[in-house]
Amino acid sequence: MVETDLMHRIMEAVSKRGCLVFRSNVGKVRTPDGRWFDTGLPKGFPDLFGFLPRSGRIFFIECKVKPNKPTPEQVNFLHVARSLGAIAFVAYSIEEVEHALDDAAWADFGLAIQDPYEDESDTELWMKLFCWASTMKRELYECLQTIRREGAKLIPDSKYGLRIIPGEDKAHYKNGSQVLYKYRYELIDELAWLAKRRS
């Protein structure tokens, strides 16, 4: 399957869920008379964007077929969009899109995001991590809340930018490690992004 096929299948799937969805075209093309036409969208703008039914929350989807990866501009756009409250992610399958939209619909019911462990030294970073996780998967958000409640910290890391270390109660961290491992690539990417924004 090529990315255009995946894009069309995703558009059909999200439309059936009541979403309004649009395909974006980014870049410049040369017209037959030799002039350049610019679509007007910034470099890195995702393939698809649209709105969830009822809440009207905006989403951005960058469609990729493995082993293709998003460009730095695409990664940057998705991070900025998420930091502003949008649902924004890279999709390699229709199932990933369906799960993300289901979790987003859950979040739109009024999730109150709080840091359950009051530690001023890294609360701001945790709040950003919780906001990001709330737009991803419910199990990831709940796992991060649990390990943070037990005293997990975010510390600088030379390789990944930031690293999560367990609190005194290591049992909860160990129980949540399977969930953290499941989302390790997304989590590592987000921690690196938070570290970059912090510096």
N, C-alpha and C positions, 0 to 999 in steps of 0.2 A: 504494500500500500504506500502511496506517496502522500505527502503532507496535504495536498489539495483535496484528495479523497477523504482524509481524516477530518479536514476542516468542514467539508460538506456534510459528513455524517454527524459531526458534533452540532452543526447548525440545525440539522433536522431533529436531533435528540432534544436539544434545549428548547426548540420551538414547541415541541409536543408537551413540554412541561409548562408552557404558558409564558416563556421568556420572550422578550423582544430582542432579537440578535442581528448584528450587522457584521459584514466582512469589511475589513479595512485594506486598503492598498497603499503601501508606503513606497516612496521613491520618485524618481524622475524618468520620464520617457520622452523620446524624440518624436515629434509629430512629422507627418509626411513632408511638410514644407520646411523642415530643418529646425524648427523652434523646439525648446525644451519645455515640457509641462511637468510641474511639481504638484503632487497630490495635496501638499499642505500639511500632512501629518508628520510629526517628528520622527527621526530615526529611532528605531526600537519600539515603535507603537505595535501592540500585539495584533495577531491575525483577526481575532474576533472581539467584539465588545457588545454589551447589551445590558438589559435591565431585568431584575427578578420581578415576578408578578407580586402584587400587593404592596411589598415594601418599596419597590422602585430602586433598590440598591443596584449600583452599577457593577458590572464584572468585566474583566479583561482576560482573554485566553490566548496564549501563544501555543500554537499547534506544532508538535514535533513528532517525527518518526525516529525511533532509535536506530542508530546511535547518535543522531543529530542532537546538538545542544544549543540552547539559546545564546545569542551574541551578548557581549558585555552591555550593549545599549538596551537590549531586550530585558536583561536581568535588572538593570538599573530602573527601567520604566516600571516593571512589576513591583519592585521594592518601594518605589515612590508612591505608586498607586495604593499599595497595601497600607503604607504609613498614613495615608489620607482617608482610610476607611473602606476602600474598594476591595472587592474580591478579585485577586489577580494571581495567576499561576500558569505554569507550563503544563500542557496536557499531552500525554502519549497515548491516551485511549479515551473512548467514550465513557467507560466506567469511572475513570478518574474525575471527569467533569461532573457526572451524576452525583458522585459522593461529595464533591466540593460544594455543589449547589444545595444538596440536602443539608450538609453541615451549616452552610450559610443561612439557609431558611431557619434552622434551629437557632442560630445566633441572633437572627432578626427578631426573635420573640422577646428580646429585652435582656440579654445577658449582661449582668453587672460585673465588670472586671475589676478585681481588687487584688492587692498583694496580701496573701494570708499570713505572711511572716514579716513583721515590721522591722526592717533594717534599712535605715536611710542610706547606707553606703551603696547599695545596688538596687534599691526599690525602683528607681526610674528605668533601669535596664530591664528588670523583670516585668514591669508594666508594659513595656514595648514588646517584650517576648510574648506575654499573655495576649496582647491585642493581635499580634501576628497569628498565634496558635488558634485564636478564636475564629479566624477566617480559613483555617486549614481543616483540621479534623477534631471532632469532639473528644475522642480518646486521647489525643495528644495534649489538648488543652487541660483536660482533667488530670492527666499524668503530671504535667508541669505544676499544676496547682497543688497536687498531693506532695510532690517532693519538695516544693518550696515551703509548704506548711511545716514540713519536718526539718527545715533549716538549710536547704540547698542554697549554694551561693554561685554567683557568676564571677569568675576571676579571669584576668588577662592570660592569654595563651599565645606563645610565639608562632605556633603553627596555624591555629584556627581563629585567632583574634580574641575569642572568649571561650571559656569552657565551664561546664556545669560540674560542680563538685558536691557530693552529698553532705547533708548535715550530720548531726550526732546519731540520729536514728537511721542506720544504713539499710535496715530491712525494707522500708518503703521505697528507697532508691533502687534496691535490688529488684523488688517486685515491678517497678516501673521501667526497669532497664530494657525489657523486651519491647515496650512501646517506643522508647527513645531510639532503640536500635532500628525499629521498623521505619522511623522517619529520620534516620541519621543524616541522609544527604540534604534534605530540606532544612533540618535543624542546624547542621554545620554551616550551610549557606547563610542562614539568617543570623547566626552568631557572628559570622565574619562580617556581615553587613552592619550589625549593631556596633561592632568594634570599630569599624571604619568610620561610621557616623560620629562615634564618641571622640575619636582622635582629632 
